Amino acid sequence: MPSFWAKLRQSTEGMQQQLLAKKNDLQSGGFRDASMAMCALVAAADGSIDESERQKVSSLITTNEALGNFPPESLRAKFDEACSKLSADYQLGKVELVQVISKTKKKPAEARAVIQIGIIIGGADGTFDDQEKAVVREACHAVGIDPSEFEL
C-alpha cells in the first residue's frame, strides 16, 4: 500500500497532467486571478505568510506549465497583490480572495482547475496539512464543487 506522501505526489502529478490537457481552455483573466487567489490562500493557510514561503510559491507559480498562458510577471503581480491583502487583514483578505475564486463558478472547468492548482501548491512541499486542506475545501464550496471529489 503506497504511503500517504506517495499517494499525494501521484495525485498532484495526475492533476498537473489534467491541467496541461486543459491549458488551452484556461486563458481567461478570471481564471488567472482566481488561481493566484487560491495560491495565496494556500500559502497563508496558517494565518500568515513569511517571505521564504512567498518566494517558494511565487517560483512554483511562474514555472507551472499549466499557467503558461500568462506572463510570469503578471502571475507574480497578482499573487503578490493577493498576499498583500492577506497580510494587511487576514480575515478580510480571505473573504475577498474567496469571492474572486467564486467568480469561476459559472465556468466549471476553470473552477475545477483552480481547486487542482490549490492542491498542487499545497502538496508541493511534500505535505498537504489540515489548514491547507481547509482553505481548499472552502474554495470548493465557493465554486459549488463537492470537496469529496478531491478527497478533502
Secondary structure, DSSP 8 states (H G I E B T S, - for coil): ---HHHHHHHHHHHHHHHHHHTGGG---HHHHHHHHHHHHHHHTTTS---HHHHHHHHHHHHH-GGGTTS-HHHHHHHHHHHHHHHHH-HHHHHHHHHHHHHGGGGSHHHHHHHHHHHHHHHHTTS---HHHHHHHHHHHHHHT--GGGGT-
